[in-house]
Amino acid sequence: MQTQTYNEILAIINQIEFIIIDKKVFDLYPIIATALKNKKYYLIEDPEKNKNLDDYQKITNYFLNHKISRRSRILSIGGGAVSDLAGFVAATVLRGVQWEVIPTSLLAMIDASIGGKVGINTESGKNLLGAFHEPVTIHLYPEFIKTLPEQEVKSGQGELLKYTFLSEEIYQEVLSNGYTDSLIAKCTSYKKKIIKTDLQENGPRKMLNFGHTFGHAVEKSLGIPHGVAVYFGIKMILEMYSPHLVDDFSKIVQKLEFNFENLPKMDFKKFCHYLSFDKKRNEYGAIEFIIPLGIGELEIRPFDINNVSKEIEEHEIFKNYFV
C-alpha cells in the first residue's frame, strides 16, 4: 500500500476514538494496528459469525464502559459483515451516533458499505435485526483488494454481477473489459443515485435486492461467502423466471472468469424455511422477487412461498441442489 494511502488512513483513525476492525486487517497491516494503540477498538475475529446479538452486546458494553457519548463517532474497518455490525452498533448505542467506514473488501466497496443498511443475523436468517443508518463518510482505498484471498475477490465480483443486470453501462463495461478497478466507482455511483431517491427501500431501492432472496437462503443453508451465494441466487432467478437472459448471464460469467464449483446439496426444508423468513415478504405474506425483463429493466413480482417451493422441486436443474 502506498505511503500516501497509509497517511490518509492514519489521519482518519487519529480523529475517531471508537473503532471496530476485522482482525485479519489488524494482523495484515501493522501500521494500522500500531495507530490503534491509544484507541478504544474492538477486534472482530469472524465477521459473519460475529454478526449476532451476543457479540453486539459485547461491543456495546465495551464502548459504554469506555464512555462513548452522543458526540462520539464509530469507525468501521473491514468488509461488509464488519460494516453491517458496526453500523448497527452506531445506529443503536445511545439511540444513535455518527459513524464512518473504511471498506477493505470489494463487496463492501461496491455494495455493503453504501446506503446505510445495517444489521445483525438471527437464527431465522440474515440481517433480520437492523436499521437504516447512513455513514457520514465512506473512505475508498482499492489497494486493500490486493491482499484479499481470491475467494473474497470472487465473492465481491458475485455482487458486481448484480449490477450488470441493473445498469446497461456496467453490463457493457464488463462485457468489453471484464473486471477492472474502474467498476468500483461505477457501482458505488449507481447505488448512491438509487439511495438518494429511496433510502428506506419503499420503491427503486428494492431492485438492489436482485438475486438476494434465493442468495440469502443459500448462504444461510451452506455458510458460503455472500457474493458466491448471490451468484447462485441470480442464476436461479434467471433460469426460473427470465430464461431469455441466461445467455447474457453466461457471457458476463465468462468475462468475470467465475469458476464456482457445484453447491453441496442443501436441506430443502431448511432452505424453504429461510426463504419464508426473508425480509422482502410483503404485508400479504408473499415474497417479492426482483425479476429482470432485460438489461437495466427489472420489476418487482410477488410469489407465494408454496408455489416457489413447488417450482424448485420440479425444476430440471435446481431440484438437484437439494436433499
C-alpha positions as CSV (number, residue, x, y, z in Angstrom):
1,M,0.0,0.0,0.0
2,Q,1.3,3.5,-0.9
3,T,2.6,5.7,1.9
4,Q,0.1,8.4,0.9
5,T,-2.8,6.0,1.5
6,Y,-1.4,4.9,4.8
7,N,-1.1,8.6,5.9
8,E,-4.7,9.2,4.9
9,I,-5.9,6.2,6.8
10,L,-3.9,7.1,9.9
11,A,-5.3,10.6,9.8
12,I,-8.8,9.2,9.8
13,I,-8.0,6.9,12.7
14,N,-6.5,9.8,14.6
15,Q,-9.8,11.7,14.5
16,I,-12.0,8.9,15.8
17,E,-11.9,7.3,19.3
18,F,-14.1,4.2,18.9
19,I,-13.2,1.6,16.2
20,I,-14.5,-1.8,15.1
21,I,-11.9,-3.6,13.0
22,D,-11.6,-7.0,11.3
23,K,-8.7,-8.9,13.0
24,K,-7.4,-10.0,9.6
25,V,-6.9,-6.4,8.6
26,F,-5.4,-5.7,12.1
27,D,-2.9,-8.5,11.5
28,L,-2.1,-7.7,7.9
29,Y,-1.4,-4.0,8.4
30,P,0.9,-3.5,11.5
31,I,1.0,0.3,10.8
32,I,-2.8,0.4,11.3
33,A,-2.6,-1.8,14.4
34,T,0.0,0.5,15.9
35,A,-2.2,3.5,15.3
36,L,-5.0,1.9,17.3
37,K,-2.9,1.5,20.5
38,N,-4.5,4.5,22.2
39,K,-7.9,4.0,20.8
40,K,-11.0,2.1,22.1
41,Y,-11.0,-0.6,19.4
42,Y,-12.8,-3.9,19.2
43,L,-11.5,-6.8,17.1
44,I,-13.9,-8.9,15.0
45,E,-12.5,-12.4,14.7
46,D,-15.0,-13.9,12.3
47,P,-17.2,-11.1,10.9
48,E,-20.2,-13.1,9.6
49,K,-20.4,-15.3,12.6
50,N,-19.9,-12.3,14.9
51,K,-23.0,-10.6,13.4
52,N,-25.2,-11.7,16.3
53,L,-26.9,-10.5,19.4
54,D,-24.2,-11.8,21.8
55,D,-21.3,-10.0,20.0
56,Y,-23.4,-6.9,19.5
57,Q,-24.0,-6.8,23.3
58,K,-20.2,-7.3,24.0
59,I,-19.3,-4.4,21.7
60,T,-21.9,-2.0,23.0
61,N,-20.9,-2.8,26.6
62,Y,-17.2,-2.3,25.8
63,F,-17.9,1.1,24.2
64,L,-20.3,2.1,27.0
65,N,-17.8,1.2,29.7
66,H,-15.2,3.3,27.8
67,K,-17.6,6.3,28.0
68,I,-18.8,6.6,24.4
69,S,-21.0,9.7,24.1
70,R,-23.7,11.0,21.8
71,R,-21.0,13.2,20.2
72,S,-18.6,10.3,19.5
73,R,-18.1,8.6,16.2
74,I,-17.5,5.0,15.4
75,L,-15.2,3.9,12.6
76,S,-15.6,0.5,10.8
77,I,-12.6,-1.0,9.2
78,G,-13.3,-4.3,7.4
79,G,-15.6,-5.9,4.9
80,G,-19.3,-5.9,4.6
81,A,-20.1,-8.0,7.6
82,V,-18.0,-5.7,9.8
83,S,-19.8,-2.6,8.5
84,D,-23.2,-4.2,8.9
85,L,-22.3,-4.9,12.6
86,A,-20.5,-1.6,13.3
87,G,-23.3,0.3,11.6
88,F,-25.9,-1.4,13.8
89,V,-23.9,-0.6,16.9
90,A,-23.7,3.0,15.7
91,A,-27.5,3.1,15.0
92,T,-28.5,1.9,18.4
93,V,-25.9,2.7,21.0
94,L,-27.2,5.8,22.9
95,R,-30.0,5.9,20.4
96,G,-27.6,6.5,17.6
97,V,-24.1,8.0,17.0
98,Q,-22.4,9.0,13.8
99,W,-20.1,6.6,12.0
100,E,-17.6,6.3,9.1
101,V,-16.4,3.3,7.0
102,I,-13.1,2.2,5.6
103,P,-14.3,-0.8,3.5
104,T,-11.5,-3.3,2.9
105,S,-13.2,-5.8,0.6
106,L,-14.5,-5.4,-3.0
107,L,-18.0,-6.4,-1.8
108,A,-18.0,-3.8,0.9
109,M,-16.7,-1.1,-1.5
110,I,-19.3,-1.6,-4.2
111,D,-22.3,-2.5,-2.1
112,A,-22.3,-3.3,1.6
113,S,-20.9,-0.1,3.0
114,I,-23.2,2.1,0.9
115,G,-26.7,3.2,1.7
116,G,-27.0,2.8,5.5
117,K,-28.4,-0.7,5.6
118,V,-27.0,-2.1,8.8
119,G,-27.9,-5.2,10.8
120,I,-27.2,-8.5,12.5
121,N,-28.2,-12.1,11.9
122,T,-30.6,-14.3,13.9
123,E,-31.3,-18.0,13.8
124,S,-34.1,-17.4,11.3
125,G,-32.0,-15.6,8.7
126,K,-29.6,-12.8,7.6
127,N,-29.9,-9.2,8.8
128,L,-33.3,-9.6,10.3
129,L,-32.5,-7.1,13.1
130,G,-31.3,-3.9,11.6
131,A,-31.8,-0.2,10.8
132,F,-31.2,2.4,8.1
133,H,-28.3,4.5,9.4
134,E,-26.1,6.0,6.8
135,P,-22.4,6.5,7.5
136,V,-21.1,10.1,7.4
137,T,-18.3,9.2,5.1
138,I,-17.1,6.2,3.1
139,H,-13.4,6.2,2.6
140,L,-12.5,4.1,-0.5
141,Y,-9.0,2.6,-0.9
142,P,-9.0,-0.1,-3.6
143,E,-5.4,-1.0,-2.6
144,F,-6.9,-3.2,0.1
145,I,-8.2,-5.6,-2.6
146,K,-4.6,-6.7,-3.4
147,T,-4.4,-8.5,0.0
148,L,-7.7,-10.3,-0.3
149,P,-7.9,-14.1,-0.8
150,E,-9.0,-14.9,-4.3
151,Q,-12.3,-16.4,-2.9
152,E,-13.1,-13.0,-1.4
153,V,-12.4,-11.1,-4.6
154,K,-14.7,-13.5,-6.5
155,S,-17.3,-13.0,-3.8
156,G,-17.2,-9.3,-4.4
157,Q,-17.5,-9.9,-8.1
158,G,-20.6,-12.1,-7.4
159,E,-22.2,-8.9,-6.0
160,L,-20.9,-7.0,-9.1
161,L,-22.8,-9.5,-11.2
162,K,-26.0,-8.0,-9.9
163,Y,-25.1,-4.5,-11.2
164,T,-24.6,-5.8,-14.7
165,F,-28.3,-6.5,-14.9
166,L,-29.3,-3.3,-13.2
167,S,-27.2,-1.0,-15.4
168,E,-26.6,-1.1,-19.1
169,E,-23.4,0.9,-18.7
170,I,-21.9,-1.5,-16.2
171,Y,-23.1,-4.5,-18.3
172,Q,-21.3,-3.1,-21.4
173,E,-18.2,-2.3,-19.3
174,V,-17.8,-5.9,-18.1
175,L,-18.7,-7.3,-21.5
176,S,-15.9,-5.2,-23.0
177,N,-13.2,-5.4,-20.4
178,G,-14.1,-7.9,-17.7
179,Y,-13.3,-6.8,-14.2
180,T,-11.4,-3.5,-13.8
181,D,-11.0,-1.2,-10.7
182,S,-13.0,1.5,-12.6
183,L,-16.1,-0.6,-11.9
184,I,-15.8,0.2,-8.2
185,A,-16.6,3.8,-8.9
186,K,-19.4,3.0,-11.4
187,C,-21.1,0.6,-8.9
188,T,-20.9,3.0,-6.0
189,S,-22.1,5.8,-8.1
190,Y,-25.1,3.8,-9.3
191,K,-26.1,2.7,-5.8
192,K,-25.7,6.2,-4.3
193,K,-28.0,7.5,-7.0
194,I,-30.7,5.0,-6.1
195,I,-30.2,5.6,-2.3
196,K,-30.8,9.4,-2.8
197,T,-34.3,8.7,-4.1
198,D,-35.3,5.8,-1.8
199,L,-33.3,5.4,1.4
200,Q,-35.7,3.1,3.2
201,E,-36.4,0.8,0.4
202,N,-40.0,1.7,-0.4
203,G,-39.5,1.7,-4.2
204,P,-36.5,1.8,-6.6
205,R,-34.0,0.6,-3.9
206,K,-35.8,-2.8,-3.9
207,M,-34.2,-3.5,-7.2
208,L,-30.8,-3.8,-5.5
209,N,-32.1,-7.0,-3.9
210,F,-31.9,-8.8,-7.2
211,G,-30.7,-12.3,-6.6
212,H,-30.6,-11.9,-2.8
213,T,-33.7,-13.7,-1.8
214,F,-32.5,-17.0,-3.1
215,G,-29.0,-16.0,-2.4
216,H,-29.5,-15.4,1.3
217,A,-31.3,-18.7,1.7
218,V,-28.3,-20.4,0.0
219,E,-25.8,-18.5,2.2
220,K,-27.7,-19.4,5.4
221,S,-28.0,-23.0,4.4
222,L,-24.4,-23.6,3.5
223,G,-22.4,-20.8,5.2
224,I,-20.7,-19.8,1.9
225,P,-19.4,-16.3,1.1
226,H,-22.2,-13.8,0.4
227,G,-21.2,-12.9,-3.1
228,V,-20.9,-16.6,-4.1
229,A,-24.4,-17.2,-2.7
230,V,-25.8,-14.1,-4.7
231,Y,-24.3,-15.6,-7.9
232,F,-26.3,-18.8,-7.4
233,G,-29.4,-16.7,-6.4
234,I,-29.1,-14.7,-9.6
235,K,-28.7,-17.9,-11.6
236,M,-31.9,-19.4,-10.0
237,I,-33.9,-16.3,-10.8
238,L,-32.8,-16.2,-14.4
239,E,-33.3,-19.9,-15.1
240,M,-36.7,-19.9,-13.5
241,Y,-38.3,-16.6,-14.4
242,S,-36.1,-14.8,-17.1
243,P,-34.7,-17.6,-19.3
244,H,-34.3,-15.2,-22.2
245,L,-31.4,-13.6,-20.2
246,V,-29.5,-16.7,-19.4
247,D,-27.2,-16.2,-22.4
248,D,-26.3,-12.7,-21.1
249,F,-25.6,-14.2,-17.7
250,S,-23.3,-16.8,-19.3
251,K,-21.4,-14.1,-21.2
252,I,-20.8,-12.0,-18.1
253,V,-19.8,-15.0,-16.0
254,Q,-17.2,-15.9,-18.6
255,K,-15.9,-12.4,-18.7
256,L,-15.5,-12.3,-14.9
257,E,-13.9,-15.8,-15.0
258,F,-16.1,-17.4,-12.4
259,N,-15.3,-21.0,-11.7
260,F,-17.6,-21.7,-8.8
261,E,-18.0,-25.3,-8.1
262,N,-21.3,-27.0,-7.8
263,L,-23.0,-26.4,-4.5
264,P,-23.1,-29.1,-1.8
265,K,-26.7,-30.3,-1.5
266,M,-28.9,-28.3,0.8
267,D,-31.7,-29.5,3.1
268,F,-34.8,-28.4,1.2
269,K,-37.0,-27.8,4.2
270,K,-34.3,-25.5,5.8
271,F,-33.9,-23.7,2.6
272,C,-37.6,-23.0,2.3
273,H,-37.7,-22.0,6.0
274,Y,-35.1,-19.3,5.3
275,L,-37.0,-18.2,2.3
276,S,-40.2,-17.8,4.3
277,F,-38.4,-15.5,6.8
278,D,-36.9,-13.3,4.1
279,K,-37.2,-9.6,4.9
280,K,-38.8,-9.0,1.5
281,R,-42.1,-10.5,2.4
282,N,-45.0,-8.1,1.7
283,E,-48.0,-7.5,4.0
284,Y,-49.8,-10.4,2.5
285,G,-47.1,-12.9,3.2
286,A,-45.9,-13.2,-0.3
287,I,-42.2,-12.9,-1.2
288,E,-41.2,-10.1,-3.5
289,F,-38.7,-11.3,-6.1
290,I,-36.8,-8.9,-8.4
291,I,-37.3,-10.2,-11.9
292,P,-35.2,-8.8,-14.8
293,L,-37.1,-8.2,-18.1
294,G,-34.0,-7.0,-19.8
295,I,-30.6,-5.4,-19.0
296,G,-31.4,-2.4,-16.9
297,E,-35.2,-3.2,-16.8
298,L,-36.5,-5.0,-13.7
299,E,-39.8,-5.4,-12.0
300,I,-41.0,-6.5,-8.5
301,R,-43.2,-9.6,-8.6
302,P,-44.8,-11.2,-5.6
303,F,-44.7,-15.0,-5.3
304,D,-46.4,-17.4,-2.9
305,I,-43.7,-19.3,-1.0
306,N,-45.5,-22.7,-1.5
307,N,-45.7,-22.1,-5.3
308,V,-42.0,-21.2,-5.4
309,S,-41.1,-24.3,-3.4
310,K,-43.0,-26.5,-5.8
311,E,-41.3,-24.8,-8.8
312,I,-37.9,-25.5,-7.4
313,E,-38.8,-29.2,-6.7
314,E,-39.9,-29.7,-10.2
315,H,-37.1,-27.6,-11.9
316,E,-34.8,-29.7,-14.0
317,I,-31.6,-28.1,-12.7
318,F,-32.4,-26.8,-9.2
319,K,-34.2,-29.9,-7.9
320,N,-30.7,-31.4,-7.8
321,Y,-29.5,-28.8,-5.4
322,F,-31.4,-30.4,-2.5
323,V,-31.9,-33.4,-0.4
